[in-house]
């Protein structure tokens, strides 16, 4: 007889590191996880004042500064997390960069600017986070990909390549880390902020939901993967109002 899988776990008291948590979607994720009882660790690079505000709203969450372009600093980040918090139960790789360029104009520096954070840092954060999780008996990793990793955008070739890479990395690591650690991905659609590019308005017009999404809607999907049993792994959930189905 096959036993049923365990139900969703509570996030109460779980230690979860969120990269790029100072602003935008990362902030929304941190706030949502804190509301659900998680002990959130806030990573940031340049946005210190915003990070401090987010940390305060998360009940005085600890702050960790690191440049994710540097693998050495990634190693130091996880060493500090282990030293200060003792363990790691969840990791949300949210930090990322976005740029619009004609593919004929993309330089090596442009490519590296996007891929160093969007893809390379995700792998090394997964690597270091998984080492801590294996030491404490297991954990959950959620990588933020993008609708751009599922659908091609002509003026974002380097960005799309990086986010498609995150999706395949998620699937490969889900196999490598199973059954102790789950690895899943949330792919946001259009999430408008104050600096929303009017040229992307057409994407909202094409969205079956007829609107852009909110950071909390992305955060709800992240929270689900952090709570889910280890029978949910290697999955990509598009939270995009149906746009990926067009």
C-alpha positions, 0 to 999 in steps of 0.5 A: 500500500502506498502511503499518502504524501504529507500535507503542507507544512507551516512556515512558522519559525522557518529560517528563509533567506530572500535575495534582493529582498529590499525592494519590489517583488523581493520585498513583497516576498519577505513581507508575505513570509514574515506574515506567515511566521517565517524568520526572514533573512534579508539580503541586499546589495546597494539598497540599504535604506530600503532593506532596513525598512523591509527588515523593520516591517518583517519584525526586525529581520537580520540583514545580509549585504553581498554583491552576488556577482562575486562567488566569494561574496556568495560563500561569505553570505551563507557563512554569515547566515549559518553563523548568525542563524544556525541553519537554513530552511528555505532559500528564495533566489529573487535577486535579478536584473532586467534590460532592453537591448537590440540583440545586435547591440549586446556586448559581452559586458551587457551579457555578463551584467545580466547573467552574473546575477540572473543565472550564475549567482542563482546556481552558487546560491543554490549550491551554498544554500543546499549545503546548509540544508543538507546539514540540517536535514532538508529544505526548500529552494524557490528560484524566481524565473520569468515569463521571459524564460518561457516566451521569447522577447525580441529586445530581451534576448540576453535576459530571456536566455538567463531566465530560461537557464534558471528554469532548466537549472531548477529542474536539474537541481531538483533531481540532484538534491532530491529527496532531501531538498525541493527546488521549484520556480515561480515565473512572474508575468507583468508586475508593474511598478512606478518605473513601468515602461509604457512600451510593455503596456501591450503585454498587460493588454494581452494578459487574459486577466486584463491587468498586471500582477502584484508582488503579493501574488508572486509571494503567495506562489513562493510561499506555497513551494516553501510549504509544500511536501517533497512530492512537489519539486522541479516545477515551474509555476507561471503567475502571469494572468494567463499570458504564457498561454497566449 
